[in-house]
């Protein structure tokens, strides 16, 4: 069970890192402000969401998981 959680958390972290890199490239390559906002929303929702979810899986059922959940909810409400 620990190995499955380990691989799940690292898959979420790697996926989140991938989406952050793709969104950052989109911020550099997009021509106008509205399409750049779309690239920034990819970073917020997918990238940061997957990274925080991966950290929540790694931390287990602790107070840290609750804090990460609160941060995740705040990021989703404040993303563009």
C-alpha positions in Angstrom: 0.0 0.0 0.0 2.8 2.4 0.8 4.4 1.8 -2.6 1.1 2.6 -4.4 0.7 5.8 -2.5 4.3 6.7 -3.2 3.8 6.2 -7.0 0.5 8.0 -6.9 1.9 11.0 -5.1 4.9 11.3 -7.5 2.7 10.9 -10.5 0.6 13.8 -9.3 3.7 15.9 -8.6 5.2 15.1 -12.0 1.9 15.8 -13.7 1.5 19.1 -11.9 5.1 20.1 -12.8 4.4 19.2 -16.4 1.3 21.4 -16.5 3.2 24.3 -14.8 5.9 24.1 -17.5 3.3 23.9 -20.3 1.5 26.9 -18.8 4.7 28.9 -18.5 5.6 28.2 -22.1 2.1 29.3 -23.0 2.6 32.6 -21.1 5.6 33.3 -23.2 4.3 32.2 -26.6 0.7 33.5 -26.6 0.1 36.7 -28.6 -2.4 38.7 -26.6 -3.6 39.2 -23.0 -6.7 37.0 -23.1 -4.9 33.9 -24.4 -2.2 34.5 -21.8 -4.9 34.5 -19.1 -6.0 31.1 -20.4 -2.4 29.8 -20.0 -2.2 31.3 -16.5 -5.5 29.5 -15.6 -3.9 26.2 -16.7 -1.1 26.8 -14.3 -3.5 27.6 -11.5 -6.0 24.9 -11.8 -4.2 21.9 -13.2 -0.6 22.5 -12.2 -1.0 23.8 -8.7 -4.0 21.5 -8.0 -2.1 18.4 -8.9 1.0 19.4 -6.9 -1.0 20.1 -3.8 -2.9 16.9 -4.3 0.4 15.0 -4.5 1.6 16.7 -1.4 -1.7 15.7 0.4 -1.2 12.1 -0.6 2.4 12.1 0.7 1.5 13.7 4.0 -1.3 11.2 4.9 -4.1 12.1 7.3 -2.6 14.9 9.3 -3.2 18.5 10.1 -0.9 19.3 7.2 -3.3 17.7 4.8 -6.1 19.9 6.1 -4.0 23.0 5.6 -3.1 21.9 2.1 -6.8 21.4 1.4 -7.6 24.9 2.6 -4.8 26.2 0.3 -6.2 24.2 -2.6 -9.7 25.6 -2.1 -8.4 29.2 -1.9 -6.4 28.7 -5.1 -9.5 27.4 -7.0 -11.6 30.4 -5.8 -8.9 33.0 -6.6 -7.7 31.6 -10.0 -8.4 33.8 -13.0 
